Amino acid sequence: MQPKHMRKKGGGSRAVTVILSVLAVLLGALCVLSWMLFSDPNAGKSMPQPSDDAASKVVAASVSGASVSLTAEEVGGWLNFLIRENSDTAADTGLTALSVTTKQDNTADIYFPVQYSGKTFGVTMNLSLSFDAAAEQMKFFINSVHVGRLPVPVGYALDMMGEKLPPMLSRQGETLLCNTKSLFRVDFSGMFLRLKMTEMNLKNQAFHLKFDTEAGVNG
């Protein structure tokens, strides 16, 4: 049997070893998390040039009541066109451009770099979309959010966005809502003309939309 003073020394050494091991594990975990956060798999990804070609296709189709099919590139170009036209909103949200990628499971990835505290973070949101014809609302259910390679809980990510969401969007749990009643409306000389969305879905990696035209007197 070892003397008491030797047993205490051994116990103290083991405690130090355990503490150092825990610190090493924590440090390793922090390094991995940091790498995942700042390692953006989409870094350098080219963004679609701002274009209203998609809007022109939508207007042309709505006149005849036909549906219109838009590629991810066309949708991305249209959204970047809207971002450019609303520079104040872009400045408030830190959003300057985005890209859209459709997936085989009929979901879409929205990727956008965000500036925060002098650093650039690549954010990727995977979403499923639907349309509520009665409420005239586009619905985007957020399936997942990644910052760099790091998965982030959807609720937490949306909480962080908070008031940074563009005015056209509102939140309901893990779903973003977009009211289309005024989104495609033009007012002039006491009159209004708008495209009333009636259908929207994502199928075969393309966005399918349908609109009716509606005109009337304001008030």
N, C-alpha and C positions, 0 to 999 in steps of 0.2 A: 504493500500500500504506500502511495506517494505521500510525502509530508504535505501538510496543509498549504504552506506557502508556494509549493510547486504546483498544486492543483489550481490555486487562484490565478497563477501566472498563465497556465494553459488555458483556463477559461477565458481570461481576458484576451488572449491571442485569438481564440476562436471567435469571440465577439467582434474584434476588429476585422477579422477575415470576412465574417458575414456582412458587416457594414460596408466594407470595400466592395464585396461582390454585388450587393444591392445597388450601390452607387454606380458600379460599372454597367449593370443591366439598365439602370435608369438613363445613364449617359448614352448608352448604345441606342435605347429606344428613342431618346430625343434626337439623336443624329439621324435615325431612320425617318422619324416624323418630319424633321426639317428637310431632308432630301425629298420626301414625297410631296411636301408642301411647295417647295421651290422648283421641283423638277416638272416642268410643264411639257407633256408629250405633244402638245399642239403649238409649242413655241415656234414662231416664224411662219405659221400657217397663213397663207394668203387669204385675205378677206374679199368677198364679192364687191365689185365696184358699185357705188350707189347708182341705182337705175329705177326709173318708173315704168320700164317695159312691162312688168307684171300688171301694173295698174291699167295700162293700155289694153292688155289682153282681157282683163276683167271687164272693163267698160264695153269693149267690142262684143264680148259674149253675153253680157247682160241685156244688150239691146234686142238680141234674138231669143233671150231666155235660155240659152244653152249653158251648160256647165263648162268650167275652164280648168285645165290641168296645169299646175305650176311645178317646176323642178325646185329642188332645194337651193340651187344657185340663184334662180329667179326670186324666190322668197327672200333669201339673204340680201340680194341686191336691193329689193324693195324696202326691207327693214333698214338697211344702211342709208337709203335715200331719205327715209323718214327721220332717222337719227340726225343726218346732216341738216335737214330742214328745221329741226327743233334743237338748235345748238345749245339753247339755255338749259333744256332738260338734260342734254348730254353732259353739260358741264356739272350739273347738280349730281348726276348719278355716277359720273366717272366712266360712262359707257360711250365709246367713240365708234366702235364697229363690232360686228359679230359675224359668225358664219353658221350655217345650218347644214346638218348632215342627216339624211333620212336613213333609217335602219330597216332591216328585213322583217323585224317584228312589228312594223308599223308604229314605231316610236321615232322621235327625232332628238338629236343632240344639238343643243345651242351652245356654242363656244364663244366666250368673250373675255379679253384681257381687261383687268381692272387695276387702276393705279391706287395704291394705298400706302401712306407713309413713305413715299419715295421708292416703293418697290412695285413690281408688276406681278400680279397673280393671274394665272389662267384659270378661269372658271368654266366648267362644263356641266350643263344641266340636261338630263335626259327626261323627256316628257311625253305623255300621251295626250292627244287632243280630241276634243269632241265639241259639238255645237248644240246649244239649247235654243231651238227655234222660237219657243214661246217667249223666252226672256231676251232673245236676240243677243246671246252671250257666247263668245268663244271661251272654252274652258281648257286649261292646260294643267293637267295633273302632273306634279313633279315626282318622277320615280326615284331619281337620285341626283346628288350634287357632288362634284369633285372640285377641289381646289388643287391644281397641279395633279398629282396622282393620289392625293389624300381624300378618301371619302368623308363627307361631312353630313351629319344628320340633316334631313330636309328641313324640319321645323326650325332648327338652329340657324341654318343658312338663310331662311326667309326672315327670321327674326333680325338677323344681322343686316339684311337689306332694308328692313323697316320702311322709313319714309323715303328711301332712295328709289323705290319703285316708280316707273314712269306714271304720270297722271292717268293714262288710259287703262292702267291695270289696278285691280283690287285683289285682296287675298281672302280666301276662305279655307282655313286649315292649310293643307298642302297643295291647294289648287289655286292657280292664278286665273282671274276672270277678266275678260275684256268685253265691254259693252259696245256693240257695233252700231247702235242707233244713231250716234253722231259721228262715228268714225269715218263713214263714207258719205258725208253730207256737205253740200255747198249751199250757202244762203246768198241771195242776191235780190235787190229791189223788192223786198217784202215777200219774196218767193223762196222756195227751197227745192232742191233736187238731191235725191240721195239714192244710193245703191243699197237695197235691203238684202242682206245676206240671208239665204234660206237653207243652205247646206254647206258643210265643211267636214272633210275627213281626210285621213292620210292612208293611202292604199297603194300597194305596189311601188313604194318609195316615191310617190308623187302626191302633192297636195291637190285635192279636188274641191272646187268652190262653185257655188251657184248663187246668183243675185237676181233680184227683180228691181226694176227702176220704179221710183216713186217720186211724184212732184206734188206740190201744194202751196198754199198760202200760209205764211208764218202767222202765228197767233191762234 
